Amino acid sequence: MASEALDLIARLVAALELTPLVAVSSIDREGRIRFCNTACAELSGVAGEAALGQPMQALFSRGEREAEHDALVEEAWRTGRHSPTGDWQVRTAGGRELWLYSTLVPVFHEGTLTQIFCMDVDVTSRKRNEDALAAAGTNFRQLFQKSDDAILLVSGGLIEEANPAALRLFKCPGAATFVGRRLADFSPLQQPGGALSEPAARQLEEQAYAQGNCRYDWRYLDCAGNLFWAEVLMTSVTLDHEYLFYVVVRDISERKSAERTLYLGAQVFENSRDAILLTDHQRHVISINRAYSAITGFGSDDMLGKPLSVYRSGVEDETFFRHVWDEIEATDHWQGEIWSRRKSGELFPAWLALTAIRDSHDQVSNYMAIVSDITERKRSEEQTRHLAEHDFLTDLPNRVLLLDRLSLALSAARRKGSMLAILFLDLDRFKQINDTLGHQVGDQLLKEVAARLLKCVRKVDTVSRQGGDEFVIILADIGGIDHAAHVAATIRQAICQPYGIGAHELHVSTSIGVAIFPSDGDDIDTLVKNADTAMYHAKQGGRNNFQFFSAEMNERIVERASFEQGLRRALAEGQFELAFEPELDIATGALVAAEALIRWRHPELGLLLPERFLGVAEEAGLMVPIGNWVLREACRRARRWMDAGTPLVVAVNLSPAQFIGRDLIDNVRDALAEAGLEPGCLELELTEAIIMKGGNATAGTLDGLRELGVRLSLDDFGTGWSRLEQLKDYPIGKLKIAQAFMRGGGNETVIRTIIAMARSLRMTVIAEGVETPGQLAFLREEGCDLYQGRQAEAALREGGLDGLLR
């Protein structure tokens, strides 16, 4: 309990440690000192640690009044109330005679009186002034009346009397103007420093009362409404056991005005953030300010009396400075950017303003130099330029700087008759990493790729990031295309090495297109475009390789542009068709559903499979309208089957663009309504990548589709990043084993695992790409529900039902 009380008291008086006017100590019930602040230690002459455990008399001895003080302490312990305040004459441990203004403050902790604060203020000076005033009492009235200084007597905060000099200073008609008013009444609302006059005046009175006297400068308002400055000496005195203030007011307006002028001049010179130097008319240094010393390191001892030319940096020549002084003689002023030198020898960029100062006879008496250190400005300009020319993520040159460097490289190649190469790189399947692991992992991967690329080229080459996962490299002054091929192969090998990003081990590859100057183009735009074309063909050729540009590649790019235009016409002219792949029940062989697959009846190329054109459609932003066409047409076909007496579920694949679109649920509802199809007859197939890409909106979209009544299935299961705890929270009723697991006889372990997981989640499971009777037998044995593929189509033909889906 005692330690808790001490801790409480220590917290309570912590603020008093910052107030040297109040000596604070505390005692326990045995009268032993338990706390002593810094002011108390200094006043008593006893160190705080040495005082602990000692009796109160170890700090201050009260002589004949010791018993009286002990009685007050005992009364405080008994009643728990503050003791009356009063003046006490004491002797300190160091032998000093002092007067203390003292009080005792009981402190409770959890309802129990545990400590008593002893709070003392040194009023020795005040006592001495009171004694002196009493000795001079007989002469006071004469002094009061005849003094040239304004004198006022203040009691209880109100003016009781003002001498004739006060009436003159404040321009008041008579003493009655003063009597009964406060000093603050003769002040503006605020003092020049911003403080409100009335509370500031009260604070100064309290200070005078505590310390005996207080001298300060004050702005007054006289009875005529004029402001003036005064020096005030306020002295606290005791008369007939009452406390009075004896206030002397002296007009110092002229002094203040002079001080202000000098102050402003000195402040401008000394506190300027720019370095200022003054010379005489012969250009010898006569004064420098603090900023000059801080910026250059040269002090007054180094500079005063020396010619200004001694401190030149040595970067500019004599011709430069001759021009400077010629301009000053002509215009009295020159300013510009120069190099300056610090005392350490370090050079720094500076802005110099030189001005000639003329006297009353229009003769040059001095020169003033203002020197501004512009190192930070230069650094900021450089940083701004760097940010404008470099990629924010990898710090590689961006397109702006790449084009500038390519222009210089082309000029040099033309001049020398040499070759250069442009390498256009795109990371393979980088988008999947971003979509599944997040952009933070993707950004870290891009930084690592950038670091590896820099290690694969020379210092004279340029590696730049164009945005996303695209990089462009300039190989300057190459000896031949074999050099470019070697660098491309080195880059491909470096990029393919595993990446450790956090807890993930990532594997990526790159497709590289190469264009050579001058054979593949003679200007910037052509070279970059042709390198991009070659990169696209590297992608088309299976990725993870590099291709040199050729005319044939350009023809294929033209074909791709033609495909995009053709797709738009196909939508408008109804050139798309649907084919249906049957889904059969493994146990009964019954046809239960059909998957809708799009075909393009191209007017020139014939029937095209989706692998030929969906990639172009996705890049062209056409997947939503094409997907909606498939959705509506599939619903109409399902309705026709139902009307023909063969109700089947129709399965439609959703594209990522459809799933994340705002109108998906409305589009599905409209397609069902237009066809008059029950929602339970429509199954929407999603991939794991689509669900992952949907982000926080995925659950809401899936729930909305479930409320609509349509079925949901997860296509190509096992190839993505789905987690079991995610699947159980989504309203998905069917898992489709990816066709990749059925190839080459099938991956039986993975298939068993997927079937078991589907059972645990109470989902239907279907296998795609069932090609052989052996695969079908295995699936039947493992308990798979449905199957697709050649075996399903053959079974449908054998049963004579293949015509149903046409």
DODRENPA-229184 format. One record per residue (C-alpha): residue in three letters; x, y, z. Coordinates in steps of 0.001 Angstrom, whole numbers, plus 500000, padded with zeros to 6 digits. Layout:
BEGIN
ALAXYZ ...
//
This chain:
BEGIN
MET500000500000500000 ALA502845502416500858 SER504561501783497505 GLU501276502380495663 ALA500754505633497535 LEU504272506788496676 ASP503658505943493057 LEU500438507944493099 ILE502108510942494693 ALA505003510749492257 ARG502541510979489397 LEU500637513833491019 VAL503680516014491527 ALA505512515125488338 ALA504356518404486807 LEU505744520340489801 GLU509254519133488926 LEU509028521496485969 THR508084524472488222 PRO511140525797490093 LEU509039528280492112 VAL507420525633494334 ALA509433523443496696 VAL507520520199497270 SER508209517474499810 SER506037514806501399 ILE506072513016504766 ASP504528509814506039 ARG502834509269509428 GLU506238508836511120 GLY507233512301509921 ARG509851510867507542 ILE510471512483504160 ARG509316510257501280 PHE509538512711498372 CYS511540515851497589 ASN511395517640494226 THR514288519459492558 ALA513167522915493708 CYS512985521708497319 ALA516456520167497135 GLU517940523370495700 LEU516166525594498233 SER517105523498501279 GLY520607522590500143 VAL519925518867500727 ALA520085516473497775 GLY516778514714497047 GLU518129511201497676 ALA519878512260500895 ALA516648513755502255 LEU514620510558501934 GLY513923508968505313 GLN514998512110507229 PRO512662514199509467 MET511187517442508103 GLN513613519504510194 ALA516459518144508017 LEU515223520424505223 PHE514005523527507067 SER514330524397510782 ARG511625526743512079 GLY513343527612515372 GLU511005528840518108 ARG507942528104515901 GLU508842524418515358 ALA506213523231517870 GLU503590525427516193 HIS504397523838512825 ASP504321520327514338 ALA500844521068515658 LEU499681522069512162 VAL501076518797510785 GLU499270516802513471 GLU496036518724512769 ALA496336517893509048 TRP496773514166509843 ARG493794514264512200 THR491323516237510062 GLY492559515479506536 ARG492204519198505661 HIS494675521730504261 SER496529523808506826 PRO496215527600506759 THR498816529295504492 GLY501339531562506148 ASP504858532987506200 TRP507525531105508131 GLN511081532168508906 VAL513362529140508500 ARG517020528116508489 THR518110525699505764 ALA520506522804506210 GLY523108525003504503 GLY522643527760507090 ARG520668530254504974 GLU517945532385506612 LEU514800532358504445 TRP511154533321504530 LEU508809530641503152 TYR505159530913502193 SER503946527454503254 THR500951525161503273 LEU500251521493504076 VAL498170519389501658 PRO496829515954502795 VAL496810513266500033 PHE494435510308500119 HIS494806506992498302 GLU491742504718497993 GLY490073506638500834 THR493059506459503208 LEU495231509450504137 THR498746508252503237 GLN500899511344502658 ILE501060515058503448 PHE502522517436500887 CYS504581520330502234 MET504525523104499601 ASP506841526094500156 VAL507497529263498129 ASP510546531426498810 VAL509269534951499675 THR512493536233501223 SER512821539075498688 ARG509275540158499269 LYS509840540323503028 ARG512941542413502591 ASN511076544851500332 GLU508293545122502893 ASP510813545957505601 ALA512462548552503422 LEU509120550102502580 ALA508167550283506217 ALA511449552034506993 ALA510752554542504273 GLY507112554991505221 THR507480558540506391 ASN508899559649503055 PHE506562557592500857 ARG503788560182500470 GLN506172562887499323 LEU507817560492496871 PHE504404559358495601 GLN503190562891494871 LYS506328564381493305 SER507704561439491316 ASP508090561944487552 ASP507133558304487122 ALA503507557278487142 ILE502749555471490428 LEU499566553598491279 LEU498471551735494386 VAL496447548577493680 SER494500546660496315 GLY492317543652495669 GLY493006544059491973 LEU491541547591491907 ILE493375550940491683 GLU493009552870494941 GLU495219555860494173 ALA497193557361491274 ASN499805560107491481 PRO499825563250489261 ALA502417561727486909 ALA500018558835486258 LEU497260561289485315 ARG499587562994482838 LEU500880559738481334 PHE497425558244480856 LYS495949561641479814 CYS493177561293482402 PRO491207564328483683 GLY491397563315487335 ALA492205560612489862 ALA488571559489489858 THR489185558087486380 PHE491532555532487922 VAL489954554721491260 GLY487992551455491377 ARG489231550245487977 ARG491743547555487075 LEU495050548151485344 ALA493861545859482538 ASP491044548369481859 PHE493719550717480492 SER494979548101478008 PRO493955547001474512 LEU492111543681474247 GLN495313541927473239 GLN498998542563473790 PRO501311542608470724 GLY502331539013471377 GLY498716537852470989 ALA497928537271474681 LEU494653538629476019 SER495443541582478242 GLU493153540778481186 PRO494346537192481936 ALA497940538211481195 ALA497678541073483712 ARG496286538725486368 GLN499154536338485760 LEU501716539110486235 GLU500023540182489484 GLU500239536617490717 GLN503911536531489760 ALA504574539790491619 TYR502708538470494628 ALA504667535207494638 GLN508111536721493960 GLY507732540072495689 ASN508066542134492533 CYS507799541808488783 ARG509220544003486010 TYR507761543812482520 ASP506952545801479356 TRP503270546467478646 ARG501133548091475962 TYR498638550574477462 LEU495708552551476068 ASP495413556096477495 CYS492179557961478108 ALA492490559687474715 GLY492518556344472935 ASN496244556314472120 LEU498433553232472494 PHE501823553564474175 TRP504529551286475543 ALA505489551359479214 GLU507935549666481511 VAL506110548446484623 LEU507581547606488027 MET504954545943490209 THR505934545405493848 SER503917543439496387 VAL503810545168499814 THR501939544687503087 LEU500131547592504706 ASP498121547109507904 HIS498211543364507287 GLU496759543821503801 TYR498575543032500558 LEU498945545932498101 PHE500706546409494781 TYR502946549412494334 VAL503051549939490545 VAL505529552232488794 VAL504769552927485089 ARG507338554601482804 ASP506688555581479153 ILE509184553798476879 SER507467554315473496 GLU510456556043471919 ARG512825553391473179 LYS510521550667471877 SER510392552297468452 ALA514182552475468275 GLU514499548944469560 ARG512004547741466946 THR513923549332464113 LEU517223547901465313 TYR515602544558466047 LEU514056544217462624 GLY517298545093460889 ALA519257542643463006 GLN516656539927462613 VAL516559540260458844 PHE520325540011458684 GLU520989537440461370 ASN517997535131461003 SER517770535006457252 ARG517846531434455976 ASP520025532711453145 ALA523674533462453734 ILE524319537240453782 LEU527722538856453475 LEU528576542587453572 THR531719544186452175 ASP533080547698452151 HIS533417549645448924 GLN536734547884448239 ARG534984544480448431 HIS536578543449451734 VAL534297541477454034 ILE533007543427457043 SER530168541189458291 ILE528549537776457770 ASN525388536321459298 ARG524805532990461035 ALA523374531383457923 TYR526574532148456006 SER528620530339458635 ALA526134527469458775 ILE526066527047454981 THR529730527550454125 GLY531458526641457397 PHE533445529905457327 GLY533247531939460551 SER533902535615461199 ASP537570534922461946 ASP537938533353458511 MET536128536070456591 LEU536433539532458139 GLY538869541818456376 LYS539516539374453519 PRO538797540288449879 LEU535694538648448496 SER537624537074445606 VAL539493534786448030 TYR536389532623448449 ARG535688531803444814 SER535083528125444053 GLY537490527955441135 VAL534843526509438800 GLU534025529818437072 ASP536876531647435337 GLU537964535274435566 THR535962536197432469 PHE532755535163434231 PHE533406537383437265 ARG534509540300435083 HIS531112540129433417 VAL529419540024436855 TRP531118543181438124 ASP530552544984434830 GLU526825544389435199 ILE526847545544438854 GLU528579548776437864 ALA525927549313435218 THR522798548297437155 ASP523871547956440833 HIS522682544336440723 TRP523516540864439428 GLN522063537465440199 GLY522630533978438860 GLU523645530415439567 ILE527232529714440548 TRP529304527089442307 SER530390527903445851 ARG532843526191448155 ARG532493525214451812 LYS535354525467454272 SER535777521685453999 GLY536505522116450285 GLU533156520662449183 LEU531545522380446196 PHE527813523106446207 PRO525421524844443780 ALA524296528291444932 TRP522147531178443800 LEU524058534447444268 ALA522470537920444374 LEU524995540803444464 THR523798544354445177 ALA525673547646445371 ILE524605549870448324 ARG524982553640447803 ASP525282556375450420 SER523525559755450550 HIS526018561092447974 ASP525111558274445569 GLN528513556678446021 VAL528923552928446490 SER529649552399450181 ASN529056548665450473 TYR528229545512448590 MET525780542930449850 ALA525906539306448696 ILE523019536920449381 VAL523962533267448867 SER521278530560448754 ASP522286526916448940 ILE520239525278446151 THR521567521759446693 GLU518149520495447823 ARG516405522252444956 LYS518813520668442505 ARG518336517311444186 SER514552517761444080 GLU514701518695440401 GLU516828515641439749 GLN514433513458441727 THR511436514882439857 ARG513178514259436568 HIS514080510741437715 LEU510463509996438704 ALA509243511311435364 GLU511683509091433470 HIS511675505927435573 ASP509174503247436469 PHE507916503716440044 LEU508011499983440855 THR511300498718439377 ASP513150502060439011 LEU513954501083435427 PRO513699503703432659 ASN510103504141431525 ARG508848504715427993 VAL509779508412428069 LEU513441507765428872 LEU513541504664426635 LEU512515506680423588 ASP515108509341424407 ARG517885506765424752 LEU516722504898421659 SER516860508129419682 LEU520465508685420807 ALA521377505062420111 LEU519902505229416606 SER521791508447415869 ALA525033506833416994 ALA524313503667414965 ARG523619505696411819 ARG526793507711412356 LYS528954504616412886 GLY527113502391410431 SER526595499810413201 MET523659497614414281 LEU521447497714417363 ALA518716495426418642 ILE515372495995420354 LEU514162493163422612 PHE510476493243423577 LEU509726490939426563 ASP506438489795428052 LEU506198487430431038 ASP504201484285430343 ARG501037483774432407 PHE501965486600434784 LYS498305487589434989 GLN497468484277436678 ILE499965485031439474 ASN498443488477440006 ASP494908487103440030 THR495587484185442379 LEU498324485420444742 GLY497606489146444659 HIS499279492227443265 GLN501761492480446133 VAL503333489156445145 GLY503146490195441485 ASP504965493462442225 GLN507745491658444098 LEU508115489282441169 LEU508439492206438725 LYS511180493765440876 GLU513129490503440871 VAL512701490137437099 ALA514034493688436624 ALA517097492895438757 ARG517814489754436716 LEU517464491600433413 LEU520049494202434466 LYS522549491411435130 CYS522109490053431598 VAL523152493197429705 ARG526063495621429487 LYS526181499064431093 VAL525812500680427663 ASP522500498853427126 THR519122500022428442 VAL516533497923430270 SER513116499578430599 ARG509672498633431859 GLN506794499713429660 GLY504071498823432139 GLY502408495654433388 ASP504733492722432685 GLU506296494185429516 PHE509980495126429288 VAL511980496600426391 ILE515772496321426091 ILE518067498335423801 LEU521270496505422842 ALA523503499268421497 ASP526270498774418922 ILE526036494984418463 GLY528332493104416121 GLY525560490989414607 ILE522285489206415214 ASP524132486387416986 HIS524888488870419787 ALA521171489639420148 ALA520342485920420063 HIS522885485207422803 VAL521450487941425062 ALA517880486757424424 ALA518839483174425323 THR520641484396428476 ILE517590486399429510 ARG515224483479428899 GLN517405481229431044 ALA517666483831433851 ILE513921484506433933 CYS513085480779434117 GLN514967480261437407 PRO512644479834440448 TYR511600482897442472 GLY511213482846446257 ILE508554485475447014 GLY507479485225450658 ALA506136481737451257 HIS505706481093447526 GLU508094479494445042 LEU507131480853441643 HIS508086479728438148 VAL507624482035435178 SER508988482211431666 THR509188484942429079 SER508440485411425403 ILE510895487702423602 GLY510616489492420271 VAL513756490875418577 ALA513992493628415946 ILE517331494646414377 PHE518374498047413093 PRO518588498692410166 SER517135495524408623 ASP513836495558410585 GLY513272499309410590 ASP514999502654410439 ASP512963504614412990 ILE511877504248416619 ASP508195503474416087 THR508866500812413439 LEU511537499032415467 VAL509460498909418663 LYS506330497810416770 ASN508219495049414960 ALA509820493801418181 ASP506325493685419724 THR505106491723416692 ALA507942489226417074 MET507116488843420777 TYR503499488084419948 HIS504623485316417630 ALA506891483948420336 LYS503743483706422490 GLN501853482015419678 GLY504719479594419209 GLY504298478110422671 ARG505842480798424903 ASN509223480621426689 ASN511185481360423515 PHE512404484248421396 GLN511628485168417800 PHE513259487551415342 PHE510963489792413360 SER510056488793409837 ALA507579489946407196 GLU505506486815407746 MET505002487763411376 ASN503626491117410354 GLU501152489407408068 ARG499831487377410992 ILE499399490537413050 VAL497351491975410234 GLU495322488738410261 ARG494684489161413986 ALA493362492696413428 SER491160491279410689 PHE489886488614413133 GLU488835491300415585 GLN486839493130412926 GLY485375489801411780 LEU484223488976415337 ARG482321492226415530 ARG480630491435412229 ALA479892487892413433 LEU478000489279416406 ALA476043491661414242 GLU475317489137411442 GLY474694485987413516 GLN477686483940412287 PHE478099482044415589 GLU476738478516416156 LEU476460476191419137 ALA477571472573419361 PHE476621470444422354 GLU478757467885424185 PRO476679465275426049 GLU476997464516429773 LEU476033460916430634 ASP475246459223433928 ILE477981456584434516 ALA475692454241436440 THR472688454267434032 GLY474121455612430769 ALA471297458163430619 LEU471778461521428902 VAL471303464112431665 ALA472847467309430340 ALA474643468945427421 GLU477465471489427451 ALA477114474359424959 LEU480271475014422900 ILE480551477991420545 ARG481635477770416888 TRP482248480532414338 ARG480987479973410817 HIS483565482250409158 PRO482444483361405693 GLU485916482674404222 LEU487697480275406572 GLY484809477980407332 LEU483888476592410760 LEU486349477776413445 LEU486760476238416903 PRO486889478544419939 GLU490657477997420373 ARG491112479933417139 PHE489231483103418030 LEU488367483405421767 GLY491827484759422635 VAL491325487598420146 ALA487812488161421499 GLU489091488445425051 GLU491802490961424103 ALA489255492955422075 GLY486792493138425007 LEU484123491103423193 MET483720488249425669 VAL480692489741427423 PRO478516490204424314 ILE479651486839422891 GLY479046485127426242 ASN475570486665426500 TRP474736485393422995 VAL475797481871424021 LEU473685482139427185 ARG470517483201425347 GLU470941480699422510 ALA471646477790424925 CYS468485478599426911 ARG466408478629423700 ARG467808475236422665 ALA467087473756426093 ARG463516474991425818 ARG463141473283422422 TRP464416469994423901 MET461885470304426687 ASP459083471007424200 ALA460205467913422231 GLY459779465763425328 THR463470465442426253 PRO464172467825429154 LEU467926468292429566 VAL470102470598431639 VAL472160472890429416 ALA475624473882430695 VAL477146477239429669 ASN480720478351430355 LEU481098481821431891 SER484095483995430925 PRO485965486007433575 ALA484687489230432018 GLN481073488033432359 PHE481474486932435969 ILE482942490189437246 GLY480457492300435254 ARG477693494081437116 ASP474918492780434846 LEU475571489023435082 ILE472551488137437219 ASP470255490393435167 ASN471549488871431914 VAL470944485304433207 ARG467442486241434393 ASP466642487846431021 ALA467938484835429054 LEU465767482465431093 ALA462712484713430722 GLU463156485124426962 ALA463369481343426476 GLY460692480503429051 LEU463154478116430692 GLU463085477024434331 PRO466269478127436190 GLY466967474554437266 CYS467536473604433603 LEU470511475987433303 GLU473962475183434666 LEU476712477826434693 GLU480296476590434615 LEU483078478643436261 THR486794478009436546 GLU488798478293439725 ALA490635481319438287 ILE487307483127437770 ILE486321482606441406 MET489708483790442657 LYS489664486851440398 GLY486200487864441562 GLY487673489008444898 ASN485349490052447700 ALA482365490197445309 THR482623486467444464 ALA480421485227447306 GLY477730487813446607 THR477603486962442899 LEU477411483218443577 ASP474692483725446179 GLY472718485852443718 LEU472889483125441075 ARG471837480508443618 GLU468826482621444641 LEU467936482823440959 GLY467710479004440970 VAL470385478104438400 ARG472929475342438962 LEU476637476082439450 SER479596473865438588 LEU483368474289438904 ASP485152473505435635 ASP488748472219435220 PHE488946471463438938 GLY492420470657440232 THR494324473070437987 GLY493786476221440025 TRP494238477484443587 SER490928476654445240 ARG490991475754448895 LEU488618473273450523 GLU487384475793453097 GLN486454478140450250 LEU484513475534448288 LYS482324474545451220 ASP481197478162451589 TYR480158478537447938 PRO476838477242446496 ILE478561475018443935 GLY476845471703443198 LYS479249470027440751 LEU483003469537440291 LYS484426468798436849 ILE487678466815436877 ALA490028468620434509 GLN490690466860431212 ALA494435467101431869 PHE494130464414434558 MET492570461947432063 ARG495368462084429499 GLY497858459244429152 GLY495736456762431058 GLY494793459282433726 ASN496271460389437029 GLU494410457928439217 THR495628459341442534 VAL494420462864441742 ILE491116461583440352 ARG490438459505443480 THR491237462531445648 ILE488870464821443727 ILE486041462263443831 ALA486540461791447588 MET486539465534448159 ALA483363465956446090 ARG481704463245448189 SER482740465020451414 LEU481234468253450107 ARG478100466438448820 MET478804467543445278 THR478214465781441982 VAL481473464946440196 ILE481936464678436418 ALA485010463699434412 GLU485906465458431147 GLY487769463935428225 VAL486926460262428854 GLU488455458635425768 THR488702454897426491 PRO486559452127427969 GLY489291451561430563 GLN489022455155431810 LEU485249454813432007 ALA485542451544433973 PHE487962453168436431 LEU485635456114436978 ARG482651453802437493 GLU484626451805440065 GLU485663454956441952 GLY482086456249442131 CYS482233459153439637 ASP478731460382438769 LEU478917461701435193 TYR481308461721432241 GLN481998463551428965 GLY484237462889425990 ARG484440460457423074 GLN483113457568425146 ALA480000459613425944 GLU479490460562422276 ALA479962456919421192 ALA477428455720423776 LEU474963458313422514 ARG475388457130418910 GLU474980453480419914 GLY471703454382421572 GLY470567456284418511 LEU470202459491420509 ASP472951461569418902 GLY470359463466416850 LEU468812464989419952 LEU471616467536420374 ARG471665468742416776 
//
